[in-house]
Amino acid sequence: MELDTGLIYAYASEFLKEDLGRGDVTTQAVVRSGAKARGSFLAKQDLILCGLEFGEAVFAVLDGGIQLESRAHDGEVLKAGAQFARLEASASVLLAGERTALNLIQRMSAIATLTRSFVDRIAGTKAQIIDTRKTTPGLRLIEKYAVTVGGGRNNRSGLDDGVLIKDNHVAMAGGIRRAVELARVNASHLMRIEVEVSTPAGAQEAVKAGADIVMLDNMKVADLNESVRLIRGLSSSTLIEASGRVTVDNVREIAETGVDLISVGAITHSATAVDISMKITPL
């Protein structure tokens, strides 16, 4: 997944408006006009770097001539103590953009780092880690980009991005088969149809109804194994997704059931900000 440069700058501009308001009154009061400084970014823990372009864009919005000197790139493993980027500019620009830039890099790196931990746990299986719509409102695109940097894949981006028939849809439609029939008639022929089920019997019914993807939701490992067996007995092409209560500790066991995809909401909604600092020194 790649993000357009113009979009990155548009995001940076909006985020700065939130923090700057009418101006950085502290810097204006205590820092000499025209003072120059150097800002150095430091990783204070092991992490997967993500969001450096966003950090650079924040400062570039404040000063179009600024350039960030990068010593690492998105997706790179950084060890605690690594200085991974620096830039020189007016002190007022560095002080005004510092927190916004750090917030973005810390958040995006946190998601990339957590995603990588899940990806590493299932290495050697055929399963792939995918994200969900459990994202921060307004930051979905950024957070989904961070997932890909961490080695995961993106699930649908929004409700208009795919057909996912969940339990409430099934209840309203009058059953799995009827829900799939209605989706085939009313949704675009270009869209695959996914059905969420919670039992092996439901998985079997979804495949017989013609689902392209079956989501096995909140199942115990024994039920996942049985569901995969039933689905594969009916279809070799149906994609199988496992979802619900997935942790770093149990994701390997889930992957070994033979599912194709494992959706993990935690990689976006529960990623804890990584520890990164920016040291500003006068020139």
C-alpha positions in Angstrom: 0.0 0.0 0.0 1.3 3.4 -1.0 0.0 6.8 0.0 0.0 9.8 -2.3 2.4 12.6 -1.4 -0.3 15.2 -1.8 -2.6 13.3 0.6 0.2 13.0 3.2 0.7 16.8 3.1 -3.0 17.4 3.4 -3.2 15.2 6.5 -0.2 17.0 8.0 -1.7 20.4 7.4 -5.0 19.4 9.1 -3.2 17.9 12.1 -1.1 21.0 12.6 -4.2 23.2 12.6 -5.5 21.2 15.6 -2.3 21.7 17.6 -1.2 25.2 16.6 -4.5 27.0 16.8 -3.6 30.7 16.7 0.1 30.0 17.1 2.8 28.6 19.4 2.6 31.3 22.2 5.3 29.7 24.3 7.9 29.6 21.5 7.0 33.2 20.5 7.5 34.3 24.0 10.8 32.7 24.9 12.7 31.8 21.7 14.7 34.5 19.8 13.3 35.3 16.4 15.5 33.7 13.7 17.2 31.2 16.0 18.3 28.1 14.2 18.3 24.5 15.7 18.8 20.9 14.9 16.1 18.3 15.7 17.2 14.6 16.1 14.8 11.7 16.3 15.7 8.9 18.6 14.1 5.4 19.1 14.0 4.7 22.8 12.8 1.1 22.3 13.1 -1.6 19.7 10.4 -1.0 17.0 9.4 -1.1 13.4 9.6 2.4 11.9 6.6 3.8 10.2 5.4 7.3 9.3 8.6 9.1 8.7 7.2 10.8 5.5 4.3 12.2 7.7 6.8 13.6 10.1 8.7 15.3 7.4 5.5 16.6 5.9 4.6 18.3 9.2 7.7 20.4 9.2 7.6 21.0 5.4 4.1 22.5 5.8 5.6 25.0 8.3 8.7 25.6 6.2 8.6 24.6 2.5 12.3 24.6 2.2 13.0 22.1 5.0 14.5 18.7 4.3 14.7 15.8 6.7 17.8 13.7 6.6 16.7 10.1 7.1 18.9 7.3 8.3 16.2 4.6 8.1 13.0 3.9 6.2 9.5 2.6 6.8 9.5 -1.0 7.7 13.1 -1.1 9.1 13.8 -2.6 12.5 15.2 0.0 14.8 17.0 -0.9 18.1 16.7 1.2 21.2 19.1 4.1 21.1 19.1 4.5 17.3 19.0 8.0 15.9 17.0 7.5 12.7 16.5 11.1 11.3 17.4 14.7 11.8 16.7 18.1 10.3 17.9 21.7 10.7 15.5 24.6 10.6 14.4 27.6 12.5 13.8 26.7 16.2 10.3 28.0 16.0 9.5 25.5 13.2 11.0 22.6 15.0 9.2 23.4 18.3 5.9 24.0 16.6 5.9 20.7 14.7 7.6 18.5 17.2 4.6 17.0 19.0 2.4 16.5 15.9 5.3 14.8 14.1 6.1 12.6 17.1 2.4 11.7 17.6 2.1 10.4 14.0 5.4 8.5 14.0 4.7 7.0 17.4 1.2 5.9 16.5 2.1 4.5 13.1 5.2 2.7 14.3 3.2 1.2 17.1 0.8 -0.4 14.6 3.6 -1.6 12.4 5.5 -3.0 15.3 2.4 -4.9 16.8 1.5 -6.1 13.3 5.0 -7.5 12.8 4.8 -9.4 16.0 1.7 -11.2 14.8 3.2 -11.8 11.3 6.3 -13.3 12.8 4.3 -15.7 15.0 2.6 -17.4 12.0 5.7 -17.6 9.8 5.8 -20.8 7.9 2.0 -21.2 7.8 -0.2 -20.2 4.8 -2.2 -17.8 6.9 -2.0 -14.0 6.5 -2.7 -11.3 9.1 -5.3 -8.8 8.0 -6.7 -5.7 9.7 -10.3 -4.7 10.4 -12.4 -1.5 10.4 -11.6 -1.1 14.1 -9.6 2.1 13.5 -9.4 5.6 14.9 -12.0 7.8 13.1 -10.3 10.0 10.6 -7.1 8.0 10.7 -8.1 4.8 8.9 -6.0 5.2 5.8 -2.9 6.1 7.9 -3.4 3.1 10.2 -4.1 0.7 7.4 -0.9 1.9 5.7 1.0 1.1 9.0 -0.4 -2.4 9.0 1.1 -3.1 5.5 4.4 -1.7 6.7 4.3 -4.2 9.5 3.8 -7.0 7.0 0.0 -7.4 7.3 -2.6 -7.0 4.7 -5.7 -4.7 4.5 -9.2 -6.0 4.8 -12.0 -3.8 3.5 -11.5 -0.1 4.0 -15.2 0.8 4.5 -18.7 -0.4 4.1 -18.7 0.3 0.4 -15.6 -1.8 -0.1 -17.1 -5.3 0.0 -20.0 -7.5 1.1 -19.7 -8.9 4.6 -22.9 -10.6 5.8 -22.8 -10.7 9.6 -25.1 -12.2 12.1 -27.4 -9.2 12.2 -27.7 -9.2 8.4 -28.5 -12.9 8.5 -31.3 -12.3 11.1 -32.8 -9.5 9.0 -32.6 -11.4 5.7 -34.1 -14.6 7.2 -31.1 -17.0 7.1 -27.7 -17.5 5.6 -28.9 -18.8 2.2 -31.4 -16.1 1.7 -28.8 -13.4 2.7 -26.3 -14.8 0.1 -29.0 -15.0 -2.6 -30.0 -11.3 -2.0 -26.4 -10.2 -2.1 -25.9 -12.0 -5.4 -28.8 -10.2 -6.9 -28.3 -6.8 -5.4 -24.5 -6.3 -5.0 -22.1 -5.7 -7.9 -20.9 -8.8 -9.7 -17.4 -7.5 -9.1 -17.7 -8.0 -5.3 -17.0 -11.2 -3.5 -19.4 -12.2 -0.8 -18.2 -13.0 2.7 -20.4 -14.6 5.4 -19.7 -14.5 9.2 -20.6 -17.7 11.1 -20.0 -18.9 14.6 -20.4 -22.7 14.3 -19.1 -25.5 12.0 -22.7 -26.1 10.8 -23.0 -22.4 9.9 -19.7 -22.6 7.9 -21.0 -25.6 5.9 -24.3 -23.8 5.2 -22.4 -20.6 4.0 -20.3 -22.6 1.5 -23.4 -24.5 0.2 -25.1 -21.1 -0.2 -22.3 -19.9 -2.4 -20.2 -17.7 -0.1 -16.8 -16.7 -1.6 -15.3 -16.2 1.9 -16.4 -17.7 5.2 -15.4 -15.9 8.4 -15.2 -18.2 11.4 -15.9 -15.8 14.3 -15.0 -16.4 17.9 -14.6 -20.1 17.5 -12.5 -22.4 19.7 -9.6 -24.2 18.0 -11.5 -27.5 17.9 -14.4 -25.8 16.1 -12.0 -24.0 13.7 -10.4 -27.3 12.7 -13.9 -28.9 12.2 -15.1 -25.9 10.1 -12.0 -25.9 7.9 -12.5 -29.7 7.3 -16.1 -29.2 6.4 -15.4 -26.2 4.1 -12.5 -27.9 2.3 -14.7 -31.0 1.8 -17.1 -28.8 -0.2 -14.8 -26.3 -1.8 -11.1 -25.8 -2.4 -11.4 -22.2 -3.5 -13.4 -20.7 -0.7 -11.3 -18.4 1.4 -11.4 -19.0 5.1 -11.0 -16.2 7.7 -10.6 -16.6 11.4 -11.7 -13.7 13.6 -12.3 -12.8 17.2 -10.2 -12.9 20.4 -6.9 -13.3 18.5 -3.8 -12.7 20.5 -0.1 -13.0 19.9 -0.2 -16.0 22.2 -2.8 -18.0 20.3 -2.4 -16.8 16.7 0.0 -19.6 15.8 -2.5 -22.2 16.9 -5.2 -20.5 14.9 -3.0 -20.4 11.8 -2.2 -24.1 12.1 -5.9 -25.0 11.6 -5.4 -24.2 7.9 -7.3 -20.9 7.7 -6.2 -18.5 4.9 -6.7 -15.2 6.8 -6.6 -14.1 10.4 -8.2 -10.7 11.1 -6.9 -8.9 14.2 -8.6 -5.8 15.4 -6.0 -5.3 18.1 -3.3 -4.3 15.7 -5.1 -1.0 15.1 -7.3 -0.4 18.1 -4.9 -1.6 20.8 -1.4 -0.7 19.6 0.5 1.2 22.4 2.5 4.2 21.2 6.2 3.4 20.8 8.7 5.5 22.7 10.3 8.0 20.3 11.8 11.4 21.3 13.0 14.4 19.4 16.0 16.3 20.8 16.2 19.9 19.8 19.6 21.7 20.1 20.5 25.2 19.2 22.9 25.9 16.3 
